[in-house]
Amino acid sequence: MRVSRDETRDGLRRLVLHVESVERAPLLQVRFGAGTPLRALTIAGQPVDASAVARLRDVPGGGLLEYWDVPPGGLPLELTVPEGTKVQLRATAVRFDLDLAPGAPAAQRPEDTMPVPFGFAVTDETLVSVTGEY
């Protein structure tokens, strides 16, 4: 996760981040720190509806975005918050295999066996996270 642009105008801070998974994970999650006063959000150039932004902002533990089928070059994320606001974010790349995991077992699940998604049981998910304050 890196800052592409950070500007302040009319009492609002516009922070543009580039979020990318070097592992080319199919699912990217971005969690906002609790209490982030999010005013507007654009994901991959598409503005998010104001009611959805309000729901993200009002989640007690911090809102969670999930983006499936992340483009090869990553994902631009534009946040608007009040001027002077520090934004805490945690980006997590989610893969459904162990190929790139440190100490991965020699025998993977067979190709015709579907992984168990979303943590309902023992799974072969690999999560790689980065946390930062911007």
C-alpha positions in Angstrom: 0.0 0.0 0.0 1.6 3.3 -1.0 0.4 6.9 -1.2 -0.1 8.2 -4.7 -1.4 11.6 -3.8 -2.3 13.5 -0.6 -3.9 16.9 -0.8 -6.1 19.2 1.3 -8.7 21.6 0.1 -11.8 23.3 1.6 -11.3 21.5 4.9 -11.1 18.0 3.4 -8.2 15.7 2.9 -8.1 13.6 -0.3 -5.8 10.6 0.1 -5.2 8.4 -3.0 -3.6 5.0 -2.3 -2.4 2.3 -4.6 -3.1 -1.1 -3.0 -1.5 -4.1 -4.7 -0.9 -7.8 -3.9 2.5 -8.9 -5.1 1.2 -12.4 -4.8 -1.7 -11.6 -7.3 -4.3 -12.6 -4.7 -7.8 -12.9 -6.0 -9.3 -11.1 -3.0 -8.1 -7.9 -1.4 -9.5 -6.6 1.9 -9.1 -3.1 3.3 -10.1 -2.4 6.9 -10.5 1.1 8.2 -9.5 2.0 11.7 -12.3 2.3 14.2 -13.9 5.8 14.0 -12.4 6.8 10.7 -14.5 9.8 9.7 -14.9 8.8 6.0 -16.7 11.4 3.9 -16.3 9.9 0.4 -14.7 6.8 -1.2 -13.7 5.9 -4.7 -12.6 2.4 -5.7 -10.8 1.9 -9.0 -12.2 5.2 -10.3 -15.8 4.3 -9.3 -17.4 6.5 -6.6 -19.1 4.6 -3.7 -22.6 5.5 -2.9 -23.0 7.9 0.1 -25.2 5.5 2.0 -22.5 2.7 1.6 -19.8 5.1 2.8 -22.0 5.9 5.8 -22.3 2.2 6.6 -18.5 1.8 6.4 -18.0 4.8 8.6 -20.5 3.6 11.3 -19.1 0.1 11.8 -18.0 0.1 15.4 -14.7 -1.8 14.8 -13.9 -0.2 11.5 -15.4 -0.8 8.1 -14.2 -3.5 5.8 -14.0 -3.4 2.0 -13.6 -6.6 -0.1 -12.5 -6.4 -3.7 -12.5 -9.6 -5.8 -10.6 -10.1 -9.0 -8.0 -7.4 -8.3 -6.5 -6.1 -11.6 -2.8 -7.1 -12.2 -1.6 -3.6 -11.6 -3.4 -3.2 -8.3 -6.2 -1.1 -7.1 -6.5 2.7 -6.7 -8.4 3.7 -3.6 -9.3 7.4 -2.9 -10.5 8.4 0.5 -11.9 11.8 1.6 -11.7 12.6 5.3 -11.7 15.9 7.3 -8.5 17.9 7.1 -5.9 16.8 9.6 -7.3 13.3 10.0 -4.8 10.4 10.2 -6.2 7.3 8.5 -5.4 3.8 9.9 -5.7 1.0 7.3 -5.0 -2.7 7.1 -4.8 -4.3 3.7 -5.0 -8.0 3.4 -4.3 -10.1 0.3 -6.2 -13.4 0.5 -5.2 -16.5 -1.6 -6.9 -19.9 -1.5 -3.7 -22.0 -1.7 -0.5 -22.5 0.2 1.9 -22.2 -2.8 3.6 -19.0 -1.6 3.3 -19.7 2.2 6.6 -20.0 4.1 7.1 -23.6 5.0 4.3 -24.7 2.6 3.7 -28.5 2.8 5.0 -30.6 -0.1 1.6 -32.1 -0.8 -1.1 -29.6 -1.7 -4.8 -30.4 -2.0 -5.6 -32.3 -5.2 -6.6 -30.0 -8.2 -10.2 -31.4 -8.2 -10.7 -30.5 -4.5 -12.2 -27.1 -3.8 -10.8 -25.1 -0.9 -13.0 -24.3 2.0 -13.5 -20.6 1.8 -14.2 -17.9 4.4 -12.9 -19.7 7.5 -15.8 -22.1 8.1 -13.4 -25.0 8.7 -9.7 -25.9 8.3 -8.7 -24.2 5.1 -5.7 -23.6 2.9 -6.1 -19.8 2.9 -3.0 -17.7 2.9 -3.3 -14.1 4.3 -0.7 -11.4 3.9 -1.4 -8.1 5.6 0.1 -4.7 6.0 -1.0 -2.1 8.4 -0.3 1.6 8.2 -1.3 5.1 9.3 -1.5 7.7 6.5 
